[in-house]
Amino acid sequence: MPAFSDSSAEIAAALDALPSGTPASEVARRLLDLFTSGSIAAGTRLPPERQLSTTLGVGRSAVREALAALEILGIVDVRPGSGTYLRGAASELLPQTLRWGLLIGRQSTTELLELRSGLEIYVARLAAARADDRARAELGRHLETMRANLQDLRAFARADLEFHGTLAVSARNTTLVDQLHVVRSLLQVYSDRAVHDEQGARTALAEHEAIHRAILAADEDGAASAMAVHMATASTRLQAETKPAITP
């Protein structure tokens, strides 16, 4: 099948109606199936929400939530006043094996948290073995920024994210890091990683300091254990935050 032009009618024709009451996750999966089929060219503009809603037989809110999730994943680009566009060719999009990640709900959120924990723990282990002096120093600078911003939680969260980013690069495993990025992005559908008070920031800081000490000592087991402690705290916090959003 040739690539579609910027025609809402042609794209809509490739979609079938979904059962009544279909959740946003299924809408997203249906769209992702179409986007990864290779039949739509990168840069193609999608039909407007109203038309997608009519074609799929679902509410506009389900379409809106599905597109928001796909935007977070980097699949589509939403341009205010212009429309929603497919960002990449089929080969550049997420592999279909990652479609399970769009099943955001109580059970899958718990599974995503478990997977993120496992990936972060393994990243810490690899970083302890592979981080060079430059990376170790960079981790230290991120910690200094965190210490200086215990009351500025937005700045603290940025430094926290950069700390984890440096760890990920230090692991020197692109596939592992890509998987972790996908899981983090999916979890951000509900909540970011920021702590919400100074005490929480102090707890997070102490946990990051323990990870850093293990990295400096090239202690793989110690880094993995310290990250496991940190992930337990972070996962408990995120589960508490997402509970209201997913309770029927």
Order of alpha helices (4+ residues) and beta strands (2+ residues): alpha-alpha-alpha-alpha-beta-beta-alpha-alpha-alpha-alpha-alpha-alpha
